[in-house]
Amino acid sequence: MPKSKKTKLKIRSKVWLELNGLPFFGQGRLTILCAIDRHGSMIKAAEETNISYRRIRGIIREMEEQLGRALVVSCRGGKLGGWTAITNTARDLIHRFEKQQAGLHNEIDKTFERLFGDYP
């Protein structure tokens, strides 16, 4: 086999949480909650993530029903306009998920380097 330019083997992994056997939280939902937090608006979060407002609202409702706790609070329009904020429960979920994800990726990277560091 002819030698081609050197390629580097990489590992990829995806982490998500399940609740009662159903997918509950992963990178996509993390992105949604962080966008809501940044913008204070589900509409702006929808624009940023290219996910429809209706879909984001449905995802949030589904997560809140599964968890039994509010993840966002909203105030509709009026003189000052509406807003949406994530709750402390959502902040805690984000924080814990990011820590878990970082820890897992760190361990996966260590194991990968030990097993494949000199491959091919």
Short mmCIF file of the C-alpha atoms (twelve columns), coordinates in Angstrom:
data_MODEL
# 
_entry.id   MODEL 
# 
loop_
_atom_site.group_PDB 
_atom_site.id 
_atom_site.type_symbol 
_atom_site.label_atom_id 
_atom_site.label_alt_id 
_atom_site.label_comp_id 
_atom_site.label_asym_id 
_atom_site.label_seq_id 
_atom_site.Cartn_x 
_atom_site.Cartn_y 
_atom_site.Cartn_z 
_atom_site.pdbx_PDB_model_num 
ATOM 1   C CA . MET A 1   0.000   0.000  0.000  1 
ATOM 2   C CA . PRO A 2   1.503   3.361  -0.989 1 
ATOM 3   C CA . LYS A 3   2.319   5.801  1.759  1 
ATOM 4   C CA . SER A 4   -0.091  8.701  1.800  1 
ATOM 5   C CA . LYS A 5   0.163   11.850 3.819  1 
ATOM 6   C CA . LYS A 6   0.152   11.210 7.548  1 
ATOM 7   C CA . THR A 7   -3.275  11.189 9.122  1 
ATOM 8   C CA . LYS A 8   -4.052  11.533 12.778 1 
ATOM 9   C CA . LEU A 9   -6.519  9.190  14.401 1 
ATOM 10  C CA . LYS A 10  -9.067  10.989 16.601 1 
ATOM 11  C CA . ILE A 11  -11.796 9.896  18.951 1 
ATOM 12  C CA . ARG A 12  -15.238 11.445 19.203 1 
ATOM 13  C CA . SER A 13  -17.854 10.883 21.857 1 
ATOM 14  C CA . LYS A 14  -21.327 12.157 22.610 1 
ATOM 15  C CA . VAL A 15  -22.777 12.366 26.109 1 
ATOM 16  C CA . TRP A 16  -26.414 12.764 27.094 1 
ATOM 17  C CA . LEU A 17  -28.555 12.179 30.147 1 
ATOM 18  C CA . GLU A 18  -31.581 9.921  30.253 1 
ATOM 19  C CA . LEU A 19  -34.407 10.199 32.744 1 
ATOM 20  C CA . ASN A 20  -36.587 7.134  33.312 1 
ATOM 21  C CA . GLY A 21  -35.129 5.561  30.173 1 
ATOM 22  C CA . LEU A 22  -35.886 8.561  27.937 1 
ATOM 23  C CA . PRO A 23  -33.388 11.047 26.490 1 
ATOM 24  C CA . PHE A 24  -33.493 14.136 28.692 1 
ATOM 25  C CA . PHE A 25  -30.470 16.394 28.232 1 
ATOM 26  C CA . GLY A 26  -27.539 16.611 25.862 1 
ATOM 27  C CA . GLN A 27  -25.524 19.074 23.812 1 
ATOM 28  C CA . GLY A 28  -28.510 20.331 21.813 1 
ATOM 29  C CA . ARG A 29  -30.608 21.121 24.856 1 
ATOM 30  C CA . LEU A 30  -27.584 22.631 26.571 1 
ATOM 31  C CA . THR A 31  -27.162 24.933 23.577 1 
ATOM 32  C CA . ILE A 32  -30.829 25.975 23.772 1 
ATOM 33  C CA . LEU A 33  -30.742 26.808 27.489 1 
ATOM 34  C CA . CYS A 34  -27.470 28.732 27.123 1 
ATOM 35  C CA . ALA A 35  -28.893 30.738 24.190 1 
ATOM 36  C CA . ILE A 36  -32.010 31.599 26.214 1 
ATOM 37  C CA . ASP A 37  -29.775 32.688 29.082 1 
ATOM 38  C CA . ARG A 38  -27.593 34.835 26.812 1 
ATOM 39  C CA . HIS A 39  -30.446 36.564 25.019 1 
ATOM 40  C CA . GLY A 40  -33.209 36.602 27.635 1 
ATOM 41  C CA . SER A 41  -35.508 35.520 24.828 1 
ATOM 42  C CA . MET A 42  -36.715 32.246 23.346 1 
ATOM 43  C CA . ILE A 43  -37.274 33.987 20.010 1 
ATOM 44  C CA . LYS A 44  -33.661 35.179 19.867 1 
ATOM 45  C CA . ALA A 45  -32.486 31.746 21.047 1 
ATOM 46  C CA . ALA A 46  -34.482 30.231 18.176 1 
ATOM 47  C CA . GLU A 47  -32.813 32.594 15.704 1 
ATOM 48  C CA . GLU A 48  -29.337 31.784 17.060 1 
ATOM 49  C CA . THR A 49  -29.814 28.016 17.068 1 
ATOM 50  C CA . ASN A 50  -31.882 27.781 13.867 1 
ATOM 51  C CA . ILE A 51  -34.524 25.849 15.796 1 
ATOM 52  C CA . SER A 52  -38.092 27.103 15.606 1 
ATOM 53  C CA . TYR A 53  -39.552 28.927 18.594 1 
ATOM 54  C CA . ARG A 54  -42.337 26.349 18.697 1 
ATOM 55  C CA . ARG A 55  -39.832 23.466 18.817 1 
ATOM 56  C CA . ILE A 56  -37.776 25.144 21.551 1 
ATOM 57  C CA . ARG A 57  -40.907 25.760 23.619 1 
ATOM 58  C CA . GLY A 58  -41.908 22.116 23.154 1 
ATOM 59  C CA . ILE A 59  -38.463 20.882 24.207 1 
ATOM 60  C CA . ILE A 60  -38.523 23.073 27.316 1 
ATOM 61  C CA . ARG A 61  -42.041 21.887 28.254 1 
ATOM 62  C CA . GLU A 62  -41.028 18.250 27.738 1 
ATOM 63  C CA . MET A 63  -37.950 18.648 29.939 1 
ATOM 64  C CA . GLU A 64  -39.920 20.448 32.649 1 
ATOM 65  C CA . GLU A 65  -42.551 17.682 32.654 1 
ATOM 66  C CA . GLN A 66  -39.885 14.974 32.865 1 
ATOM 67  C CA . LEU A 67  -38.031 16.749 35.662 1 
ATOM 68  C CA . GLY A 68  -41.052 18.093 37.508 1 
ATOM 69  C CA . ARG A 69  -39.408 21.525 37.838 1 
ATOM 70  C CA . ALA A 70  -39.390 24.780 35.907 1 
ATOM 71  C CA . LEU A 71  -36.346 25.463 33.743 1 
ATOM 72  C CA . VAL A 72  -37.455 28.837 32.370 1 
ATOM 73  C CA . VAL A 73  -39.684 31.675 33.489 1 
ATOM 74  C CA . SER A 74  -41.242 34.115 31.045 1 
ATOM 75  C CA . CYS A 75  -43.097 37.394 30.993 1 
ATOM 76  C CA . ARG A 76  -45.110 38.208 27.893 1 
ATOM 77  C CA . GLY A 77  -44.829 41.519 26.045 1 
ATOM 78  C CA . GLY A 78  -46.310 44.724 27.359 1 
ATOM 79  C CA . LYS A 79  -44.766 48.205 27.478 1 
ATOM 80  C CA . LEU A 80  -41.288 46.965 28.298 1 
ATOM 81  C CA . GLY A 81  -41.456 43.911 26.054 1 
ATOM 82  C CA . GLY A 82  -41.291 40.293 27.109 1 
ATOM 83  C CA . TRP A 83  -38.418 38.303 28.494 1 
ATOM 84  C CA . THR A 84  -37.436 34.754 29.346 1 
ATOM 85  C CA . ALA A 85  -34.878 33.669 31.927 1 
ATOM 86  C CA . ILE A 86  -33.528 30.288 32.939 1 
ATOM 87  C CA . THR A 87  -34.132 29.194 36.526 1 
ATOM 88  C CA . ASN A 88  -31.566 28.212 39.126 1 
ATOM 89  C CA . THR A 89  -32.550 24.609 38.407 1 
ATOM 90  C CA . ALA A 90  -31.542 25.092 34.761 1 
ATOM 91  C CA . ARG A 91  -28.278 26.795 35.798 1 
ATOM 92  C CA . ASP A 92  -27.477 23.892 38.107 1 
ATOM 93  C CA . LEU A 93  -28.285 21.360 35.375 1 
ATOM 94  C CA . ILE A 94  -26.011 23.204 32.921 1 
ATOM 95  C CA . HIS A 95  -23.186 23.410 35.459 1 
ATOM 96  C CA . ARG A 96  -23.374 19.734 36.429 1 
ATOM 97  C CA . PHE A 97  -23.690 18.544 32.836 1 
ATOM 98  C CA . GLU A 98  -20.687 20.591 31.695 1 
ATOM 99  C CA . LYS A 99  -18.574 19.269 34.597 1 
ATOM 100 C CA . GLN A 100 -19.632 15.691 33.856 1 
ATOM 101 C CA . GLN A 101 -18.971 16.123 30.161 1 
ATOM 102 C CA . ALA A 102 -15.508 17.617 30.751 1 
ATOM 103 C CA . GLY A 103 -14.596 14.805 33.150 1 
ATOM 104 C CA . LEU A 104 -15.748 12.104 30.758 1 
ATOM 105 C CA . HIS A 105 -13.954 13.648 27.787 1 
ATOM 106 C CA . ASN A 106 -10.783 13.953 29.857 1 
ATOM 107 C CA . GLU A 107 -10.916 10.250 30.787 1 
ATOM 108 C CA . ILE A 108 -11.768 9.234  27.220 1 
ATOM 109 C CA . ASP A 109 -8.819  11.276 25.901 1 
ATOM 110 C CA . LYS A 110 -6.426  9.676  28.421 1 
ATOM 111 C CA . THR A 111 -7.589  6.161  27.525 1 
ATOM 112 C CA . PHE A 112 -7.445  6.933  23.803 1 
ATOM 113 C CA . GLU A 113 -3.893  8.284  24.087 1 
ATOM 114 C CA . ARG A 114 -2.807  5.206  26.056 1 
ATOM 115 C CA . LEU A 115 -4.349  2.795  23.536 1 
ATOM 116 C CA . PHE A 116 -3.911  4.642  20.239 1 
ATOM 117 C CA . GLY A 117 -1.266  7.320  20.871 1 
ATOM 118 C CA . ASP A 118 1.241   5.620  18.562 1 
ATOM 119 C CA . TYR A 119 -1.288  4.352  16.009 1 
ATOM 120 C CA . PRO A 120 -0.948  3.953  13.017 1 
# 
